[in-house]
């Protein structure tokens, strides 16, 4: 399934609240991008600054302006391209990851480390590490 949300496998840290727009619609497990001040939204394109992974669903225009976000943990994620065990990963497009390379050198785009090797469309375990 293309762009499937990440699935929590091992909770290593508790989620923390971030600000979110009331009109946002976010699925549990979606990768979120970071903006100032401590605000999140859906990843809108390639190589966004990763805030973490949504720990809960956010329904559009439900009156809520905070959402719980995981910044650490072990998740099952979908590969957008090659993912190699031990390599640092970046989020590409919505809910997909791939190996970090020098083209992705801007700080904040890294989202974790591959705990397994996978190819495009495969699911692997990733240690989420938002720094």
C-alpha positions, 0 to 999 in steps of 0.5 A: 500500500503506497504511503501507508502510515508508520506503525509503532512496534516498540515505544521507547519514549512517550509522545509529546504535544505539538501545535497543529492547525484546527483544519488539519487532517492527520492519520495516526502514523503519519510523518509530520514536518516541523515549523516554528513555533513547535508546530506540525503539519503533514509532510508536503513534499520531499525532504521536509524537516521531520518533527516526528510521527503522529501518535493519534488521529487528528480530524479536520476542524474538530476544535483541537489545536494540539497533537501527540507526536512521537520523536523516538521509537521503533516503527515499521515504515515503507521504503520510497527507494533503497533502505540499507540496514544501519544507514541514516534515513530521510523522509521522502514524500508522504510516509516513505523513507530512503537512505540519506545521502549528500543531496539530503545534507540540510539539517533536520531532514534525517528521521532515523536509522534503518534496522533492516534492508528494504527496496522500494515499496517494502516495509522495514523497521526504523528507529525514529530519531528526531534530533 
